[in-house]
């Protein structure tokens, strides 16, 4: 019986996301190539082309609501003919399809990541969701996606879907978390105004499984409001996408009001001002 060949894996990008994924694959016995612009990994650039599966976890800066996927595109150019590229970066719906057309000699998939920086190693080893998006609905692409899925640590929820859907799932998650934080800040202000016992209210709301304890703390880390680069940039990108879609004036108004109030919370508490400048003020 022919022994199953273990695929060679490469990671482009060794920030905290790419590093944790690469560490996990190495711990499970895979041959892993790491490439990034840091001196430690820069020498591995040419080796990326020899990998069977290349995971791309590079920044996609968002400024003025526009997502810059240039670094992802540059990374795809390193992937060898016939190999599979798996984009872990957050990108706008339609981007994977566009890249597949440009890089027709490889298979381009998208798989959103859901790591939390403080618990990234654990989250990588124990994912809640594994989602693979394919740009073309075909047996070949589904087979490629299934192969990638089999390489990842098992999750209780796994799905192969369209790449537009996988790209949007990340935005759906992060924008909901953002809105939930803002709403709990409103509840907090109301409770304090009425001289209510907020800890009892928060704990009781969080005890409901439909609410849960995550993103319910009005005062978190360095201040108030939905913070961190991922939530802030992804909400800004979604707000811009919604405006382009012309869904309805009412929907745009709701999304905009949440964003405006969150920026006020961040500004008044001095939280994540550098992120705010990066996402909203730089061009």
C-alpha positions in Angstrom: 0.0 0.0 0.0 1.4 3.4 -1.1 2.2 5.6 1.8 0.3 8.9 1.8 2.6 11.8 1.0 2.7 14.6 3.6 2.3 17.9 1.9 4.9 20.6 2.3 3.5 23.7 4.0 4.6 27.3 3.7 3.5 30.4 5.6 3.9 33.9 4.2 3.7 36.3 7.1 5.0 35.7 10.5 3.0 38.2 12.6 1.2 36.7 15.6 -1.4 35.0 13.3 1.0 33.4 10.8 3.5 32.5 13.6 0.9 30.7 15.7 -0.4 28.7 12.7 3.1 27.8 11.6 4.0 26.7 15.2 1.0 24.5 15.2 1.8 22.8 11.9 5.4 22.2 13.0 4.2 20.7 16.3 2.1 18.2 14.3 5.1 17.1 12.3 4.7 19.0 9.0 7.6 20.4 7.1 7.1 24.1 7.3 8.7 27.0 5.5 8.3 30.5 7.0 8.7 33.6 4.9 8.3 37.2 6.0 10.3 40.4 5.7 12.1 39.9 9.0 15.7 38.9 8.6 15.2 35.6 10.3 12.7 34.5 7.5 13.5 36.7 4.5 16.0 34.1 3.2 13.2 31.6 2.7 11.4 33.5 -0.1 12.5 31.2 -2.9 11.4 28.1 -0.9 7.7 29.2 -0.9 7.4 28.1 -4.5 8.2 24.5 -3.5 5.4 24.2 -1.0 2.2 22.2 -1.9 0.0 24.5 0.3 0.8 28.1 1.1 -1.0 29.9 3.9 -1.0 33.7 3.5 -1.4 35.7 6.7 -0.3 39.2 5.9 -1.7 42.6 6.7 -4.6 44.2 4.8 -4.5 47.8 6.0 -7.8 49.6 5.9 -7.7 53.4 5.5 -10.8 55.6 4.8 -12.9 52.4 4.5 -10.7 51.0 1.7 -9.0 47.6 2.2 -5.5 47.3 0.7 -4.9 43.8 -0.4 -1.7 44.5 -2.3 0.5 42.5 0.1 -1.8 39.5 -0.4 -1.4 39.8 -4.1 2.4 40.0 -3.9 2.4 36.9 -1.7 0.3 34.9 -4.2 3.0 35.6 -6.9 5.4 33.5 -4.8 3.2 30.3 -5.0 4.4 27.6 -7.3 2.3 26.4 -10.3 -0.3 23.9 -9.4 0.0 24.6 -5.7 -2.8 25.7 -3.4 -2.8 29.2 -1.7 -5.0 29.7 1.4 -5.6 33.4 2.2 -6.0 33.8 6.0 -6.0 37.6 5.7 -9.3 39.6 6.0 -10.3 40.7 2.5 -13.4 42.2 0.9 -16.0 39.9 -0.8 -15.0 39.2 -4.4 -11.2 39.5 -3.8 -10.5 35.8 -3.9 -12.3 35.5 -7.2 -10.4 38.4 -8.6 -7.1 36.8 -7.5 -8.0 33.4 -8.9 -8.5 35.0 -12.3 -5.1 36.7 -12.1 -3.3 33.6 -10.8 -5.0 31.0 -12.9 -1.9 28.6 -12.6 -2.6 28.0 -8.9 -5.6 27.3 -6.7 -6.6 30.3 -4.5 -8.8 29.6 -1.5 -9.9 31.8 1.4 -10.1 30.7 5.1 -10.9 33.4 7.6 -9.1 33.3 10.9 -10.7 33.8 14.3 -7.8 34.0 16.7 -7.6 36.2 19.7 -4.1 37.6 20.3 -4.0 36.8 24.0 -5.0 33.2 23.4 -3.8 32.7 19.8 -1.9 29.4 20.5 -4.9 27.8 22.2 -7.3 29.2 19.5 -5.2 27.7 16.8 -5.1 24.3 18.4 -8.8 24.3 19.3 -10.7 26.2 16.6 -14.4 26.8 17.0 -14.9 27.1 13.2 -13.0 26.0 10.1 -14.3 27.7 7.0 -12.8 27.3 3.5 -14.1 29.5 0.6 -13.7 28.4 -3.0 -13.8 31.0 -5.9 -15.1 28.5 -8.4 -17.8 25.9 -7.7 -16.3 22.7 -9.1 -15.2 19.2 -8.0 -11.6 20.2 -8.4 -11.9 23.2 -6.1 -14.0 21.2 -3.6 -11.3 18.5 -3.5 -8.6 21.1 -2.9 -10.7 22.7 -0.1 -11.3 19.3 1.5 -7.5 18.6 1.4 -6.8 21.9 3.2 -9.6 21.2 5.7 -8.0 17.9 6.6 -4.7 19.6 7.4 -6.3 22.0 10.0 -6.9 21.1 13.7 -10.5 19.7 13.8 -13.3 22.1 14.7 -16.9 21.4 15.8 -18.1 23.4 12.9 -16.6 23.0 9.4 -17.8 24.1 6.0 -16.7 24.5 2.4 -18.6 27.5 0.9 -18.1 30.2 -1.7 -15.2 32.6 -1.3 -17.5 35.6 -1.2 -19.3 34.0 1.7 -16.1 33.1 3.6 -14.8 36.6 3.1 -18.0 38.1 4.4 -18.3 35.7 7.4 -15.3 37.4 8.9 -16.9 40.8 8.5 -20.2 39.5 9.9 -18.4 38.2 13.0 -16.3 41.2 13.7 -18.9 43.9 13.0 -21.3 42.1 15.3 -18.7 42.0 18.1 -18.1 45.7 17.5 -21.9 46.5 17.7 -22.3 44.4 20.8 -19.6 46.3 22.7 -21.1 49.6 21.7 -24.6 48.5 22.8 -23.4 47.3 26.2 -21.7 50.7 26.6 -25.1 52.3 26.0 -26.7 49.9 28.6 -23.9 50.8 31.0 -24.4 54.5 30.7 -28.2 54.1 31.2 -27.7 52.0 34.3 -25.2 54.4 35.8 -27.5 57.4 35.1 -30.3 55.6 36.9 -27.9 54.6 39.8 -28.4 50.9 39.1 -26.0 48.1 40.1 -24.2 47.5 36.8 -22.2 44.4 37.8 -25.4 42.6 38.6 -26.9 43.6 35.3 -23.9 42.6 33.3 -23.5 39.2 35.0 -27.2 38.4 34.6 -27.2 39.3 30.9 -24.0 37.3 30.3 -25.5 34.3 32.1 -28.0 33.9 29.2 -26.3 31.6 26.7 -27.9 33.6 23.9 -25.9 36.6 25.1 -22.7 35.2 26.6 -20.0 37.0 28.5 -17.8 38.0 25.6 -17.9 41.7 24.5 -20.1 42.7 27.4 -17.6 44.8 29.3 -18.0 48.6 28.8 -14.6 49.2 30.3 -12.0 47.0 28.8 -8.2 47.1 28.7 -7.3 50.8 28.2 -10.7 52.4 28.0 -14.2 52.2 26.6 -15.6 51.2 23.2 -14.9 48.5 20.6 -11.1 48.6 20.2 -8.3 46.7 18.7 -7.2 47.0 15.1 -9.3 44.1 13.8 -12.7 45.3 15.0 -12.1 49.0 14.2 -10.7 48.4 10.6 -13.3 45.7 9.7 -16.2 47.8 10.9 -14.9 50.8 8.9 -14.5 48.6 5.8 -18.1 47.2 6.2 -19.6 50.6 6.6 -17.9 51.7 3.4 -19.1 48.6 1.6 -22.6 49.1 2.8 -22.6 52.6 1.5 -21.5 51.4 -1.9 -24.2 48.7 -1.9 -27.0 51.2 -1.4 -29.0 48.7 0.7 -31.1 51.4 2.4 -30.6 54.8 4.0 -32.0 53.4 7.2 -29.4 50.6 7.3 -26.6 52.9 6.5 -27.8 55.3 9.2 -27.8 52.6 11.9 -24.3 51.4 11.0 -23.0 54.9 10.9 -24.5 55.9 14.2 -22.8 52.9 15.9 -19.5 53.9 14.4 -19.8 57.5 15.4 -20.7 56.7 19.0 -17.9 54.1 19.2 -15.3 56.7 18.0 -16.6 59.1 20.7 -16.2 56.4 23.4 -12.6 55.7 22.2 -11.7 59.4 22.0 -13.2 60.3 25.3 -11.4 57.4 27.1 -8.1 57.8 25.1 -8.3 54.2 23.9 -6.6 53.1 20.6 -6.0 56.6 19.3 -3.2 55.3 17.1 -5.5 52.8 15.5 -8.2 55.4 15.0 -5.6 57.6 13.2 -4.4 54.7 11.1 -7.9 53.6 10.0 -9.7 57.0 9.7 -7.2 59.8 9.3 -4.4 58.5 7.1 -4.7 58.4 3.4 
